[in-house]
Amino acid sequence: MSFRIQRRIVIFGNCCVVPAFGETHQWAKAHFLVSDSFGRAGTSWQSLQVVEEMALEIDRIRQIAERVASASGLEVAEVELRGGGGKRMLRITIDKPAGVTHEDCANVSREVGTILDVEDAVPGGSYLLEVSSPGLDRKLVCPADYERFRGSRVKLMTRNPVNSNRHFEGRLQSFENGRLTLDVSGAKKRSRDKDGNAPEKLEIELANVEKANLVPEI
């Protein structure tokens, strides 16, 4: 399947493909393989410039998405813009306490997609817009996520080692003043401090967390 350069494809629930604004909606099952890489060519400063420009684009896109989502009682959990050229993927993850419905994804995708086109917030031609729910293993991105999911089991990786380890899994006991306390007493293998002890609780600076997500408990 091929698409014209100005066509926008909107996907939600892995089943709705929405063409460019003003065209007929089509329904079909679709699967996409999207590259993680961008800006491989060129010098280091050119790559840095690409990253900075993408960061500005994402900030603007997030503002638009949050404006639309908040009007429907939804929150924006994450915004990602990946790939390059005609293979860019814009992924917007939305959430709400009662759970996200298919209709929520459809409404947000249509409204956000229209605003992005009108304001030309994603310059450079075609892109894929995917709106979805976070899933059971949702990422923890901002301080509000750690406050909301206190008591939940999480898995995280730090930027710098804590007790000679960067990978942890445990229960998020608390989050205060930019520091999270992780109960690792139930972990199969616990890291040891400089004295050889294996503490049951760890305090980790949020700024030191590279990535974190919930661990589904069924």
Secondary structure, 3 states (H helix, E strand, C coil): CCCCCCCEEEECCCCEEECCCCCCCEECCCCCCCCCCCCCCCCHHHHHHHHHHHHHHHHHHHHHHHHHHHCCCCEEEEEEEECCHHHCEEEEEEECCCCCCHHHHHHHHHHHHHHHHHCCCCCCCCEEEEEECCCCCCECCCHHHHHHCCCCEEEEEEEEEECCEEEEEEEEEEEECCEEEEECCCCCCCCCCCCCCCCCEEEEEHHHEEEEEECCCC
